[in-house]
Amino acid sequence: MDIEMRQLNQEDVKQATEIWNYIVAEANSFPGDKHLSVKEAAAMFTQQTKTICARCGEAVVGIYILHPNNIGRCGHIANASFGVAKEYRGKGIGRLLVEDCLMRSKESGFKGLQFNAVVATNYPAITLYLKLGFKIIGTIKEGYRLNDNSYVDTLIFLKSW
């Protein structure tokens, strides 16, 4: 599979929004609980340090957003969110996204990449992050609310350089 990683542009926004909203609806990884219109998503994507999409031919098959984890004196550590289109999961797209994000984080001057709320039942993400050298630095008990209103823990991951 030939995958192109590139900065999200206007022609990618609709498909990227569909991926984003699908993951929000799954309610097992993203913290947001509201679908975004294409206009709202475009504005959100534009506000990031980087919004990158993975394309296979004409299809956007994955996206990530990269931005500071915090402001001011804590702005040197990055944060990111990743999404892969359902039909492309399990094909290595997630790994390509995270590896590209690590490279662009360094190029953007960040000194580390932190994930604040990895849902403890998101085994594919947890496995990938550990393989790529991230460390679990904390657990937030019942930090995520599932669609059925039950709660699961979230994990905090960090990789510094």
PyMOL commands that place a pseudoatom at each C-alpha (Angstrom):
pseudoatom trace, name=CA, resn=MET, resi=1, chain=A, elem=C, hetatm=0, pos=[0.000, 0.000, 0.000]
pseudoatom trace, name=CA, resn=ASP, resi=2, chain=A, elem=C, hetatm=0, pos=[1.460, 3.339, -1.066]
pseudoatom trace, name=CA, resn=ILE, resi=3, chain=A, elem=C, hetatm=0, pos=[0.824, 5.967, 1.626]
pseudoatom trace, name=CA, resn=GLU, resi=4, chain=A, elem=C, hetatm=0, pos=[1.567, 9.677, 1.218]
pseudoatom trace, name=CA, resn=MET, resi=5, chain=A, elem=C, hetatm=0, pos=[1.892, 11.781, 4.370]
pseudoatom trace, name=CA, resn=ARG, resi=6, chain=A, elem=C, hetatm=0, pos=[1.136, 15.457, 3.828]
pseudoatom trace, name=CA, resn=GLN, resi=7, chain=A, elem=C, hetatm=0, pos=[-0.147, 18.614, 5.465]
pseudoatom trace, name=CA, resn=LEU, resi=8, chain=A, elem=C, hetatm=0, pos=[-3.931, 18.557, 5.381]
pseudoatom trace, name=CA, resn=ASN, resi=9, chain=A, elem=C, hetatm=0, pos=[-5.330, 20.815, 2.687]
pseudoatom trace, name=CA, resn=GLN, resi=10, chain=A, elem=C, hetatm=0, pos=[-8.811, 21.937, 1.691]
pseudoatom trace, name=CA, resn=GLU, resi=11, chain=A, elem=C, hetatm=0, pos=[-9.486, 18.917, -0.518]
pseudoatom trace, name=CA, resn=ASP, resi=12, chain=A, elem=C, hetatm=0, pos=[-8.759, 16.585, 2.451]
pseudoatom trace, name=CA, resn=VAL, resi=13, chain=A, elem=C, hetatm=0, pos=[-10.974, 18.276, 5.031]
pseudoatom trace, name=CA, resn=LYS, resi=14, chain=A, elem=C, hetatm=0, pos=[-14.256, 16.475, 4.297]
pseudoatom trace, name=CA, resn=GLN, resi=15, chain=A, elem=C, hetatm=0, pos=[-12.716, 12.997, 4.522]
pseudoatom trace, name=CA, resn=ALA, resi=16, chain=A, elem=C, hetatm=0, pos=[-10.621, 13.971, 7.567]
pseudoatom trace, name=CA, resn=THR, resi=17, chain=A, elem=C, hetatm=0, pos=[-13.788, 15.242, 9.278]
pseudoatom trace, name=CA, resn=GLU, resi=18, chain=A, elem=C, hetatm=0, pos=[-15.533, 11.937, 8.559]
pseudoatom trace, name=CA, resn=ILE, resi=19, chain=A, elem=C, hetatm=0, pos=[-12.669, 10.019, 10.201]
pseudoatom trace, name=CA, resn=TRP, resi=20, chain=A, elem=C, hetatm=0, pos=[-12.690, 12.384, 13.194]
pseudoatom trace, name=CA, resn=ASN, resi=21, chain=A, elem=C, hetatm=0, pos=[-16.458, 12.135, 13.681]
pseudoatom trace, name=CA, resn=TYR, resi=22, chain=A, elem=C, hetatm=0, pos=[-16.477, 8.356, 13.307]
pseudoatom trace, name=CA, resn=ILE, resi=23, chain=A, elem=C, hetatm=0, pos=[-13.925, 8.079, 16.130]
pseudoatom trace, name=CA, resn=VAL, resi=24, chain=A, elem=C, hetatm=0, pos=[-15.928, 10.484, 18.296]
pseudoatom trace, name=CA, resn=ALA, resi=25, chain=A, elem=C, hetatm=0, pos=[-19.016, 8.303, 17.719]
pseudoatom trace, name=CA, resn=GLU, resi=26, chain=A, elem=C, hetatm=0, pos=[-17.102, 5.142, 18.674]
pseudoatom trace, name=CA, resn=ALA, resi=27, chain=A, elem=C, hetatm=0, pos=[-16.633, 6.724, 22.117]
pseudoatom trace, name=CA, resn=ASN, resi=28, chain=A, elem=C, hetatm=0, pos=[-13.583, 4.653, 23.025]
pseudoatom trace, name=CA, resn=SER, resi=29, chain=A, elem=C, hetatm=0, pos=[-10.611, 6.957, 22.470]
pseudoatom trace, name=CA, resn=PHE, resi=30, chain=A, elem=C, hetatm=0, pos=[-11.241, 10.632, 21.639]
pseudoatom trace, name=CA, resn=PRO, resi=31, chain=A, elem=C, hetatm=0, pos=[-12.326, 12.842, 24.547]
pseudoatom trace, name=CA, resn=GLY, resi=32, chain=A, elem=C, hetatm=0, pos=[-14.777, 14.909, 22.511]
pseudoatom trace, name=CA, resn=ASP, resi=33, chain=A, elem=C, hetatm=0, pos=[-18.423, 13.881, 22.417]
pseudoatom trace, name=CA, resn=LYS, resi=34, chain=A, elem=C, hetatm=0, pos=[-19.771, 16.192, 19.713]
pseudoatom trace, name=CA, resn=HIS, resi=35, chain=A, elem=C, hetatm=0, pos=[-19.584, 15.753, 15.958]
pseudoatom trace, name=CA, resn=LEU, resi=36, chain=A, elem=C, hetatm=0, pos=[-17.951, 18.597, 14.073]
pseudoatom trace, name=CA, resn=SER, resi=37, chain=A, elem=C, hetatm=0, pos=[-19.326, 20.133, 10.914]
pseudoatom trace, name=CA, resn=VAL, resi=38, chain=A, elem=C, hetatm=0, pos=[-16.834, 20.317, 8.062]
pseudoatom trace, name=CA, resn=LYS, resi=39, chain=A, elem=C, hetatm=0, pos=[-16.496, 24.046, 8.764]
pseudoatom trace, name=CA, resn=GLU, resi=40, chain=A, elem=C, hetatm=0, pos=[-15.858, 23.478, 12.492]
pseudoatom trace, name=CA, resn=ALA, resi=41, chain=A, elem=C, hetatm=0, pos=[-13.360, 20.712, 11.749]
pseudoatom trace, name=CA, resn=ALA, resi=42, chain=A, elem=C, hetatm=0, pos=[-11.543, 22.868, 9.190]
pseudoatom trace, name=CA, resn=ALA, resi=43, chain=A, elem=C, hetatm=0, pos=[-11.176, 25.619, 11.792]
pseudoatom trace, name=CA, resn=MET, resi=44, chain=A, elem=C, hetatm=0, pos=[-9.935, 23.145, 14.423]
pseudoatom trace, name=CA, resn=PHE, resi=45, chain=A, elem=C, hetatm=0, pos=[-7.458, 21.535, 11.995]
pseudoatom trace, name=CA, resn=THR, resi=46, chain=A, elem=C, hetatm=0, pos=[-6.134, 24.986, 11.008]
pseudoatom trace, name=CA, resn=GLN, resi=47, chain=A, elem=C, hetatm=0, pos=[-5.461, 25.944, 14.642]
pseudoatom trace, name=CA, resn=GLN, resi=48, chain=A, elem=C, hetatm=0, pos=[-2.976, 23.092, 15.167]
pseudoatom trace, name=CA, resn=THR, resi=49, chain=A, elem=C, hetatm=0, pos=[0.802, 23.296, 14.863]
pseudoatom trace, name=CA, resn=LYS, resi=50, chain=A, elem=C, hetatm=0, pos=[0.416, 20.582, 12.202]
pseudoatom trace, name=CA, resn=THR, resi=51, chain=A, elem=C, hetatm=0, pos=[-2.508, 18.633, 10.835]
pseudoatom trace, name=CA, resn=ILE, resi=52, chain=A, elem=C, hetatm=0, pos=[-1.224, 15.765, 8.727]
pseudoatom trace, name=CA, resn=CYS, resi=53, chain=A, elem=C, hetatm=0, pos=[-3.167, 13.289, 6.665]
pseudoatom trace, name=CA, resn=ALA, resi=54, chain=A, elem=C, hetatm=0, pos=[-2.197, 9.909, 5.331]
pseudoatom trace, name=CA, resn=ARG, resi=55, chain=A, elem=C, hetatm=0, pos=[-3.485, 9.386, 1.811]
pseudoatom trace, name=CA, resn=CYS, resi=56, chain=A, elem=C, hetatm=0, pos=[-3.790, 6.223, -0.225]
pseudoatom trace, name=CA, resn=GLY, resi=57, chain=A, elem=C, hetatm=0, pos=[-4.576, 7.352, -3.737]
pseudoatom trace, name=CA, resn=GLU, resi=58, chain=A, elem=C, hetatm=0, pos=[-7.506, 9.745, -3.440]
pseudoatom trace, name=CA, resn=ALA, resi=59, chain=A, elem=C, hetatm=0, pos=[-8.569, 8.494, 0.002]
pseudoatom trace, name=CA, resn=VAL, resi=60, chain=A, elem=C, hetatm=0, pos=[-7.629, 10.083, 3.302]
pseudoatom trace, name=CA, resn=VAL, resi=61, chain=A, elem=C, hetatm=0, pos=[-6.955, 6.976, 5.398]
pseudoatom trace, name=CA, resn=GLY, resi=62, chain=A, elem=C, hetatm=0, pos=[-5.616, 8.606, 8.546]
pseudoatom trace, name=CA, resn=ILE, resi=63, chain=A, elem=C, hetatm=0, pos=[-4.991, 11.944, 10.234]
pseudoatom trace, name=CA, resn=TYR, resi=64, chain=A, elem=C, hetatm=0, pos=[-3.251, 13.457, 13.188]
pseudoatom trace, name=CA, resn=ILE, resi=65, chain=A, elem=C, hetatm=0, pos=[-3.158, 16.811, 14.876]
pseudoatom trace, name=CA, resn=LEU, resi=66, chain=A, elem=C, hetatm=0, pos=[-0.013, 18.082, 16.620]
pseudoatom trace, name=CA, resn=HIS, resi=67, chain=A, elem=C, hetatm=0, pos=[0.068, 21.005, 19.027]
pseudoatom trace, name=CA, resn=PRO, resi=68, chain=A, elem=C, hetatm=0, pos=[1.658, 22.121, 22.311]
pseudoatom trace, name=CA, resn=ASN, resi=69, chain=A, elem=C, hetatm=0, pos=[0.479, 20.092, 25.301]
pseudoatom trace, name=CA, resn=ASN, resi=70, chain=A, elem=C, hetatm=0, pos=[0.265, 23.269, 27.348]
pseudoatom trace, name=CA, resn=ILE, resi=71, chain=A, elem=C, hetatm=0, pos=[1.000, 26.989, 27.084]
pseudoatom trace, name=CA, resn=GLY, resi=72, chain=A, elem=C, hetatm=0, pos=[3.932, 29.247, 27.848]
pseudoatom trace, name=CA, resn=ARG, resi=73, chain=A, elem=C, hetatm=0, pos=[6.705, 27.648, 29.879]
pseudoatom trace, name=CA, resn=CYS, resi=74, chain=A, elem=C, hetatm=0, pos=[5.205, 24.207, 29.287]
pseudoatom trace, name=CA, resn=GLY, resi=75, chain=A, elem=C, hetatm=0, pos=[4.711, 24.685, 25.538]
pseudoatom trace, name=CA, resn=HIS, resi=76, chain=A, elem=C, hetatm=0, pos=[7.872, 22.768, 24.574]
pseudoatom trace, name=CA, resn=ILE, resi=77, chain=A, elem=C, hetatm=0, pos=[6.146, 19.384, 25.027]
pseudoatom trace, name=CA, resn=ALA, resi=78, chain=A, elem=C, hetatm=0, pos=[3.788, 18.371, 22.230]
pseudoatom trace, name=CA, resn=ASN, resi=79, chain=A, elem=C, hetatm=0, pos=[0.484, 16.560, 22.277]
pseudoatom trace, name=CA, resn=ALA, resi=80, chain=A, elem=C, hetatm=0, pos=[-1.222, 14.758, 19.415]
pseudoatom trace, name=CA, resn=SER, resi=81, chain=A, elem=C, hetatm=0, pos=[-4.370, 12.867, 18.466]
pseudoatom trace, name=CA, resn=PHE, resi=82, chain=A, elem=C, hetatm=0, pos=[-4.458, 10.174, 15.801]
pseudoatom trace, name=CA, resn=GLY, resi=83, chain=A, elem=C, hetatm=0, pos=[-7.232, 8.655, 13.719]
pseudoatom trace, name=CA, resn=VAL, resi=84, chain=A, elem=C, hetatm=0, pos=[-7.339, 5.894, 11.140]
pseudoatom trace, name=CA, resn=ALA, resi=85, chain=A, elem=C, hetatm=0, pos=[-10.321, 5.222, 8.877]
pseudoatom trace, name=CA, resn=LYS, resi=86, chain=A, elem=C, hetatm=0, pos=[-12.097, 2.067, 10.036]
pseudoatom trace, name=CA, resn=GLU, resi=87, chain=A, elem=C, hetatm=0, pos=[-11.473, 0.117, 6.826]
pseudoatom trace, name=CA, resn=TYR, resi=88, chain=A, elem=C, hetatm=0, pos=[-7.718, 0.827, 7.017]
pseudoatom trace, name=CA, resn=ARG, resi=89, chain=A, elem=C, hetatm=0, pos=[-7.138, -0.200, 10.633]
pseudoatom trace, name=CA, resn=GLY, resi=90, chain=A, elem=C, hetatm=0, pos=[-4.671, -2.984, 11.306]
pseudoatom trace, name=CA, resn=LYS, resi=91, chain=A, elem=C, hetatm=0, pos=[-2.626, -2.154, 8.193]
pseudoatom trace, name=CA, resn=GLY, resi=92, chain=A, elem=C, hetatm=0, pos=[0.179, -0.125, 9.822]
pseudoatom trace, name=CA, resn=ILE, resi=93, chain=A, elem=C, hetatm=0, pos=[-1.315, 3.318, 9.145]
pseudoatom trace, name=CA, resn=GLY, resi=94, chain=A, elem=C, hetatm=0, pos=[-1.340, 4.205, 12.839]
pseudoatom trace, name=CA, resn=ARG, resi=95, chain=A, elem=C, hetatm=0, pos=[2.364, 3.427, 13.137]
pseudoatom trace, name=CA, resn=LEU, resi=96, chain=A, elem=C, hetatm=0, pos=[3.122, 5.594, 10.089]
pseudoatom trace, name=CA, resn=LEU, resi=97, chain=A, elem=C, hetatm=0, pos=[1.143, 8.456, 11.618]
pseudoatom trace, name=CA, resn=VAL, resi=98, chain=A, elem=C, hetatm=0, pos=[2.894, 8.255, 14.991]
pseudoatom trace, name=CA, resn=GLU, resi=99, chain=A, elem=C, hetatm=0, pos=[6.356, 7.929, 13.427]
pseudoatom trace, name=CA, resn=ASP, resi=100, chain=A, elem=C, hetatm=0, pos=[5.673, 10.926, 11.184]
pseudoatom trace, name=CA, resn=CYS, resi=101, chain=A, elem=C, hetatm=0, pos=[4.378, 12.866, 14.194]
pseudoatom trace, name=CA, resn=LEU, resi=102, chain=A, elem=C, hetatm=0, pos=[7.550, 12.123, 16.166]
pseudoatom trace, name=CA, resn=MET, resi=103, chain=A, elem=C, hetatm=0, pos=[9.670, 13.404, 13.273]
pseudoatom trace, name=CA, resn=ARG, resi=104, chain=A, elem=C, hetatm=0, pos=[7.578, 16.576, 12.806]
pseudoatom trace, name=CA, resn=SER, resi=105, chain=A, elem=C, hetatm=0, pos=[7.479, 17.189, 16.570]
pseudoatom trace, name=CA, resn=LYS, resi=106, chain=A, elem=C, hetatm=0, pos=[11.273, 17.278, 16.651]
pseudoatom trace, name=CA, resn=GLU, resi=107, chain=A, elem=C, hetatm=0, pos=[11.418, 19.447, 13.518]
pseudoatom trace, name=CA, resn=SER, resi=108, chain=A, elem=C, hetatm=0, pos=[8.940, 21.854, 15.145]
pseudoatom trace, name=CA, resn=GLY, resi=109, chain=A, elem=C, hetatm=0, pos=[11.224, 22.263, 18.162]
pseudoatom trace, name=CA, resn=PHE, resi=110, chain=A, elem=C, hetatm=0, pos=[9.271, 20.209, 20.683]
pseudoatom trace, name=CA, resn=LYS, resi=111, chain=A, elem=C, hetatm=0, pos=[11.306, 18.303, 23.287]
pseudoatom trace, name=CA, resn=GLY, resi=112, chain=A, elem=C, hetatm=0, pos=[8.827, 15.501, 23.840]
pseudoatom trace, name=CA, resn=LEU, resi=113, chain=A, elem=C, hetatm=0, pos=[5.419, 14.107, 22.968]
pseudoatom trace, name=CA, resn=GLN, resi=114, chain=A, elem=C, hetatm=0, pos=[2.832, 13.477, 25.680]
pseudoatom trace, name=CA, resn=PHE, resi=115, chain=A, elem=C, hetatm=0, pos=[-0.554, 11.790, 25.474]
pseudoatom trace, name=CA, resn=ASN, resi=116, chain=A, elem=C, hetatm=0, pos=[-2.763, 12.846, 28.372]
pseudoatom trace, name=CA, resn=ALA, resi=117, chain=A, elem=C, hetatm=0, pos=[-5.678, 10.452, 28.080]
pseudoatom trace, name=CA, resn=VAL, resi=118, chain=A, elem=C, hetatm=0, pos=[-5.052, 7.131, 26.349]
pseudoatom trace, name=CA, resn=VAL, resi=119, chain=A, elem=C, hetatm=0, pos=[-8.058, 4.994, 27.200]
pseudoatom trace, name=CA, resn=ALA, resi=120, chain=A, elem=C, hetatm=0, pos=[-6.868, 1.879, 29.029]
pseudoatom trace, name=CA, resn=THR, resi=121, chain=A, elem=C, hetatm=0, pos=[-8.984, -0.369, 26.781]
pseudoatom trace, name=CA, resn=ASN, resi=122, chain=A, elem=C, hetatm=0, pos=[-7.417, 1.052, 23.585]
pseudoatom trace, name=CA, resn=TYR, resi=123, chain=A, elem=C, hetatm=0, pos=[-5.022, -1.886, 23.275]
pseudoatom trace, name=CA, resn=PRO, resi=124, chain=A, elem=C, hetatm=0, pos=[-3.831, -1.186, 19.706]
pseudoatom trace, name=CA, resn=ALA, resi=125, chain=A, elem=C, hetatm=0, pos=[-2.722, 2.349, 20.656]
pseudoatom trace, name=CA, resn=ILE, resi=126, chain=A, elem=C, hetatm=0, pos=[-1.133, 1.244, 23.928]
pseudoatom trace, name=CA, resn=THR, resi=127, chain=A, elem=C, hetatm=0, pos=[0.795, -1.552, 22.210]
pseudoatom trace, name=CA, resn=LEU, resi=128, chain=A, elem=C, hetatm=0, pos=[2.002, 0.793, 19.464]
pseudoatom trace, name=CA, resn=TYR, resi=129, chain=A, elem=C, hetatm=0, pos=[3.109, 3.539, 21.835]
pseudoatom trace, name=CA, resn=LEU, resi=130, chain=A, elem=C, hetatm=0, pos=[5.081, 1.097, 23.978]
pseudoatom trace, name=CA, resn=LYS, resi=131, chain=A, elem=C, hetatm=0, pos=[6.758, -0.385, 20.873]
pseudoatom trace, name=CA, resn=LEU, resi=132, chain=A, elem=C, hetatm=0, pos=[7.774, 3.125, 19.804]
pseudoatom trace, name=CA, resn=GLY, resi=133, chain=A, elem=C, hetatm=0, pos=[9.452, 3.875, 23.124]
pseudoatom trace, name=CA, resn=PHE, resi=134, chain=A, elem=C, hetatm=0, pos=[6.777, 5.809, 24.968]
pseudoatom trace, name=CA, resn=LYS, resi=135, chain=A, elem=C, hetatm=0, pos=[6.561, 5.288, 28.721]
pseudoatom trace, name=CA, resn=ILE, resi=136, chain=A, elem=C, hetatm=0, pos=[3.437, 5.206, 30.849]
pseudoatom trace, name=CA, resn=ILE, resi=137, chain=A, elem=C, hetatm=0, pos=[3.964, 7.935, 33.432]
pseudoatom trace, name=CA, resn=GLY, resi=138, chain=A, elem=C, hetatm=0, pos=[0.589, 7.892, 35.122]
pseudoatom trace, name=CA, resn=THR, resi=139, chain=A, elem=C, hetatm=0, pos=[-2.920, 6.528, 35.385]
pseudoatom trace, name=CA, resn=ILE, resi=140, chain=A, elem=C, hetatm=0, pos=[-6.097, 8.482, 35.937]
pseudoatom trace, name=CA, resn=LYS, resi=141, chain=A, elem=C, hetatm=0, pos=[-8.675, 6.279, 37.597]
pseudoatom trace, name=CA, resn=GLU, resi=142, chain=A, elem=C, hetatm=0, pos=[-11.938, 6.291, 35.677]
pseudoatom trace, name=CA, resn=GLY, resi=143, chain=A, elem=C, hetatm=0, pos=[-10.690, 9.142, 33.484]
pseudoatom trace, name=CA, resn=TYR, resi=144, chain=A, elem=C, hetatm=0, pos=[-12.879, 8.288, 30.473]
pseudoatom trace, name=CA, resn=ARG, resi=145, chain=A, elem=C, hetatm=0, pos=[-16.661, 7.967, 30.181]
pseudoatom trace, name=CA, resn=LEU, resi=146, chain=A, elem=C, hetatm=0, pos=[-17.890, 5.391, 27.683]
pseudoatom trace, name=CA, resn=ASN, resi=147, chain=A, elem=C, hetatm=0, pos=[-21.181, 5.634, 25.771]
pseudoatom trace, name=CA, resn=ASP, resi=148, chain=A, elem=C, hetatm=0, pos=[-22.913, 3.440, 28.362]
pseudoatom trace, name=CA, resn=ASN, resi=149, chain=A, elem=C, hetatm=0, pos=[-21.851, 5.948, 31.076]
pseudoatom trace, name=CA, resn=SER, resi=150, chain=A, elem=C, hetatm=0, pos=[-19.416, 3.496, 32.655]
pseudoatom trace, name=CA, resn=TYR, resi=151, chain=A, elem=C, hetatm=0, pos=[-15.869, 4.660, 33.303]
pseudoatom trace, name=CA, resn=VAL, resi=152, chain=A, elem=C, hetatm=0, pos=[-12.442, 3.267, 32.427]
pseudoatom trace, name=CA, resn=ASP, resi=153, chain=A, elem=C, hetatm=0, pos=[-8.965, 4.442, 33.358]
pseudoatom trace, name=CA, resn=THR, resi=154, chain=A, elem=C, hetatm=0, pos=[-6.825, 6.632, 31.146]
pseudoatom trace, name=CA, resn=LEU, resi=155, chain=A, elem=C, hetatm=0, pos=[-3.058, 6.421, 30.844]
pseudoatom trace, name=CA, resn=ILE, resi=156, chain=A, elem=C, hetatm=0, pos=[-0.557, 9.256, 30.411]
pseudoatom trace, name=CA, resn=PHE, resi=157, chain=A, elem=C, hetatm=0, pos=[2.264, 8.481, 27.968]
pseudoatom trace, name=CA, resn=LEU, resi=158, chain=A, elem=C, hetatm=0, pos=[5.491, 10.413, 27.360]
pseudoatom trace, name=CA, resn=LYS, resi=159, chain=A, elem=C, hetatm=0, pos=[8.414, 10.157, 24.984]
pseudoatom trace, name=CA, resn=SER, resi=160, chain=A, elem=C, hetatm=0, pos=[11.179, 12.761, 25.411]
pseudoatom trace, name=CA, resn=TRP, resi=161, chain=A, elem=C, hetatm=0, pos=[14.294, 13.488, 23.400]
for i in range(1, 161): cmd.bond("trace and resi %d" % i, "trace and resi %d" % (i + 1))
show_as sticks, trace
zoom trace
